[in-house]
Amino acid sequence: MTIEAHPNLRDLVRPAKLMPGDKVRFLSPASSPDKAGVFKRVGVLESWGLAVDFGEHAFEKTAYLAGTDEQRLADFNTALRDPSVRAIFATRGGKGSYRIADRLDFEALERDPKFIVGFSDITILHLSFWKHSQLPGIHGALLNDEFGLISSESAASICRMLMSDEDLVLQSRHEEETSRLTSSGRAQGLLMGGNLEMLATAAGWILPDLKGCILLLEAANMYLGQIDRQLTMLRKGGHFEGIQGVAVGQFTDCPPSGSWTVIDVLHQHLSALNVPVLGGLPIGHGRNAQGVPLGTMARIDTETGSLTVAPATVRTDTGMLSWT
């Protein structure tokens, strides 16, 4: 199976892979983080040879936000404009990234592409950066394992995406509940999406055109009615028209309602799209979740149970995103 890069991607500049000595910065565009947890993540990044610093307001707290909108926006734009910062890590998700998602310095990011790493509420920033600048992001974080330590799988996936230019291959896991959604077929396209709640929040103002894309979906802490409402709005609003396939990650802490489960609700909506669906992917808020690039070429193969994603970095062999 031969996969060509999307024609609109061929001439676009991508971030170069990180090298030891590069500086990365922690920012809090959404909710305020636990400081001790952030410093655990600093240790992991420093073990890779990276230098780490923080936005001025990274540990502020205003209600459920990490400071005011102006403080969080100023931190983000300062990092985008600083040529010494080669990657931006969100300290956490939570709530609030959507409040500043359309006010970021997109021109600065186009002049000096750099990685944005985060997921959950940060999904809306990835969507905004793609819509305005067509630059990829990293959906993921340095997550804790069941013992409260940084997961080795999570760390390895983030390191690989930032510091290499290799394709990423994720396998569907039978133990993941959403593996039951897998249908048949293969599909290819740009991998776009992420957290379902942020996709719905972005619709109508900052959600990019998803035609030709592989749609990534994951969610956490939602009732079935919320999931049903958001998928209904996205589907009936035409936002899923022309997608090539669906990659389904983890839907965690979504309690059943009577005899209905989250799988029943997802199946009703996704089967109506008539495209290949690959479920059971270790992407999201669940156990041993891994990161994945967004805004780069991907393919799903339901026979092998694999999602293969091209890197978000500049390829050293071609200098652009291409894939065979």
C-alpha positions in Angstrom: 0.0 0.0 0.0 1.6 3.3 -1.1 0.6 6.5 0.7 1.4 9.9 -0.8 1.5 13.0 1.3 -1.4 15.3 1.1 -0.6 17.8 -1.7 -1.1 20.8 0.5 1.6 19.6 2.9 4.5 19.3 0.5 5.8 22.8 0.7 5.1 23.5 4.4 7.8 23.9 7.0 7.7 21.5 9.9 9.5 21.6 13.2 13.0 20.0 13.3 13.3 17.2 15.7 14.6 18.1 19.1 18.2 17.7 20.0 19.9 17.5 23.4 20.4 21.0 24.7 17.2 22.4 23.2 14.9 24.3 25.5 11.3 23.4 26.1 8.8 25.4 28.1 5.9 24.4 30.3 2.8 26.6 30.0 -0.7 26.5 31.5 -3.2 27.6 28.9 -6.1 25.9 30.7 -6.4 24.9 34.4 -3.8 25.3 37.1 -1.5 22.2 37.6 -0.2 20.3 40.5 3.4 21.7 40.9 4.9 18.5 42.2 3.5 16.5 39.2 4.9 19.1 36.8 8.4 18.8 38.3 8.3 15.0 37.9 7.8 15.6 34.2 10.7 18.1 34.2 13.0 15.4 35.4 12.0 13.1 32.5 12.6 15.8 29.9 16.0 16.7 31.5 17.0 13.0 31.3 16.6 13.4 27.5 19.1 16.2 27.6 16.5 19.0 27.2 16.6 22.3 29.1 13.3 23.2 30.7 11.8 26.4 31.9 8.3 27.8 32.7 5.9 30.5 31.6 5.6 33.4 34.0 2.1 32.4 35.0 2.4 28.6 34.8 1.3 28.1 38.4 -1.3 30.9 38.7 -4.8 30.1 39.8 -8.0 32.0 39.0 -11.0 29.9 39.8 -10.7 26.8 37.5 -8.1 28.6 35.3 -4.4 29.1 35.5 -4.6 32.8 35.8 -6.6 35.3 33.7 -7.1 34.9 30.0 -4.6 37.7 29.3 -2.0 36.1 31.5 -2.4 32.7 29.9 -2.4 34.2 26.4 0.7 36.3 27.1 2.6 33.3 28.3 1.7 31.3 25.1 2.5 34.1 22.7 5.8 34.9 24.5 6.8 31.3 24.0 5.7 31.3 20.3 7.8 34.4 19.7 10.9 33.2 21.5 13.3 31.4 19.1 15.1 29.7 21.9 12.0 27.7 22.9 11.8 24.7 20.6 8.7 23.0 22.1 5.8 24.0 24.4 4.4 21.5 26.9 1.0 22.1 28.5 1.2 21.5 32.2 -2.3 20.0 32.1 -5.7 20.2 30.3 -8.8 20.9 32.4 -10.7 23.9 31.2 -10.0 27.2 29.5 -7.8 26.7 26.4 -10.8 27.4 24.2 -11.0 30.9 25.7 -7.7 32.0 24.0 -7.6 29.5 21.1 -8.3 32.2 18.4 -6.0 34.9 19.8 -2.7 33.1 19.5 0.2 34.5 17.4 -0.2 32.2 14.4 2.3 34.2 12.3 5.0 33.7 14.9 4.4 29.9 14.8 4.6 29.9 11.0 7.9 31.9 11.0 9.3 29.5 13.6 7.5 26.2 13.8 7.8 24.4 17.1 6.0 21.5 18.8 2.9 22.0 21.0 2.4 19.0 23.3 -0.8 18.3 25.1 -4.2 16.7 24.9 -7.7 16.8 26.4 -8.6 20.5 26.6 -5.4 21.3 24.6 -7.1 19.6 21.6 -8.7 22.9 20.7 -5.3 24.5 20.4 -4.1 21.8 18.1 -7.3 22.4 16.0 -6.7 26.1 16.0 -3.1 25.9 15.0 -4.0 23.6 12.1 -6.9 25.7 10.9 -4.8 28.9 10.9 -1.3 27.6 10.1 -1.5 24.0 9.0 1.1 23.0 11.5 1.0 19.6 13.3 0.7 19.0 17.1 1.4 16.3 19.5 -1.7 14.8 21.2 -0.4 13.4 24.4 1.5 14.1 27.7 3.9 12.5 30.1 1.3 10.6 32.0 1.4 8.7 35.3 1.1 4.9 35.6 -0.9 3.1 38.2 1.9 3.6 40.7 2.0 7.4 40.3 5.2 7.3 38.3 5.7 8.7 34.8 4.6 5.9 32.5 7.5 4.5 30.5 5.2 3.9 27.5 3.9 7.4 27.6 7.4 8.9 28.0 8.8 6.7 25.2 6.1 7.7 22.7 6.5 11.4 23.4 10.3 11.2 23.2 10.0 9.3 19.9 7.7 11.9 18.4 9.9 14.9 19.4 13.4 13.5 18.9 13.1 11.2 15.9 11.7 11.3 12.4 10.3 7.8 12.3 6.7 6.7 11.6 4.7 5.9 14.7 2.8 2.6 14.8 0.1 2.0 17.4 -1.7 -1.4 17.8 -5.3 -1.8 18.8 -5.6 -3.5 22.2 -8.3 -6.1 22.8 -8.6 -5.1 26.4 -9.6 -1.6 25.4 -13.4 -1.4 25.4 -13.6 0.5 22.1 -11.9 -2.4 20.3 -15.4 -3.7 19.9 -16.1 -0.9 17.5 -13.6 -2.1 14.9 -15.2 -2.7 11.5 -13.3 -3.7 8.3 -11.2 -1.9 5.7 -8.3 0.4 5.3 -8.2 4.2 5.1 -5.6 7.0 4.8 -5.6 10.7 5.3 -4.5 13.4 7.7 -5.0 12.4 11.3 -7.2 15.1 12.9 -9.3 15.4 16.0 -8.6 14.3 19.6 -10.9 15.0 22.5 -14.6 14.8 21.6 -15.7 17.6 23.9 -13.2 20.0 22.3 -14.2 19.0 18.8 -17.8 19.9 19.6 -16.6 23.1 21.3 -14.7 24.1 18.2 -17.5 23.5 15.7 -18.6 26.6 13.9 -15.7 28.8 14.7 -12.3 27.0 14.9 -12.8 23.4 13.8 -10.9 22.7 10.6 -12.4 21.1 7.5 -12.2 17.3 8.2 -12.8 16.2 4.6 -10.2 13.6 3.6 -9.1 13.0 7.2 -8.8 10.1 9.6 -10.9 11.3 12.6 -9.4 10.6 16.0 -11.8 10.4 18.9 -11.3 10.0 22.7 -13.1 11.2 25.8 -13.2 11.0 29.5 -15.7 11.7 32.4 -18.8 12.0 30.2 -22.3 10.8 30.4 -23.8 8.9 27.5 -26.2 11.7 26.8 -23.3 14.2 26.5 -21.5 11.9 24.0 -24.7 11.4 22.1 -25.4 15.1 22.0 -21.9 16.1 20.8 -21.7 13.4 18.1 -25.2 14.3 16.9 -24.3 17.9 16.5 -21.0 17.2 14.7 -22.6 14.6 12.4 -25.8 16.5 11.5 -23.9 19.8 11.2 -21.9 18.2 8.4 -18.5 18.3 10.2 -17.9 14.6 9.5 -18.7 14.7 5.8 -15.9 13.3 3.7 -13.9 11.7 6.4 -12.0 8.6 5.3 -12.0 6.6 8.5 -12.2 6.8 12.3 -9.5 5.9 14.9 -11.1 5.5 18.3 -9.1 5.8 21.4 -10.1 5.4 25.1 -13.5 6.5 26.4 -12.8 6.3 30.1 -15.2 6.9 33.0 -18.3 7.1 30.8 -20.9 5.2 32.9 -23.7 3.2 31.3 -27.3 4.2 31.2 -29.6 1.3 31.8 -28.6 -1.4 29.3 -26.8 1.1 27.0 -23.0 1.5 27.2 -20.7 4.0 25.6 -20.0 1.4 22.9 -23.7 1.4 21.9 -23.8 5.1 21.5 -20.5 5.3 19.6 -21.6 2.4 17.3 -24.8 4.2 16.4 -23.0 7.3 15.2 -19.9 5.8 13.7 -21.6 3.1 11.7 -23.7 5.7 10.1 -20.5 7.3 8.6 -19.9 4.2 6.4 -16.1 4.3 6.7 -13.6 2.0 8.3 -13.4 2.2 12.1 -10.4 1.1 14.1 -11.1 1.0 17.9 -9.1 -0.1 20.9 -6.2 2.4 20.4 -4.2 3.4 23.5 -4.9 7.1 23.1 -6.6 9.3 25.6 -7.0 9.4 29.4 -6.8 5.7 30.2 -4.2 3.2 31.3 -0.9 3.2 29.4 -2.1 5.9 27.0 0.4 7.0 24.4 0.9 10.1 22.3 0.3 10.5 18.6 1.0 13.3 16.1 -2.0 15.3 14.7 -2.1 17.0 11.4 0.1 14.5 9.6 -0.5 11.6 7.3 -1.9 8.4 8.8 -3.5 5.1 7.8 -5.6 2.6 9.6 -5.7 -1.1 8.8 -8.4 -3.0 10.6 -7.0 -6.3 9.5 -3.7 -5.8 11.3 -5.3 -3.6 13.9 -2.7 -0.8 13.3 -2.7 3.0 13.1 0.5 4.2 11.4 1.2 7.9 11.5 4.0 9.9 9.7 6.1 12.1 12.0 5.4 15.7 12.7 9.1 16.5 12.3 10.9 17.5 9.1 12.1 14.2 7.5 15.8 14.0 7.2 15.6 12.0 4.0 13.2 14.3 2.1 12.9 17.5 4.1 9.1 17.2 3.9 6.2 15.0 5.0 6.0 12.1 2.5 5.3 8.5 2.9 5.7 5.4 0.9 
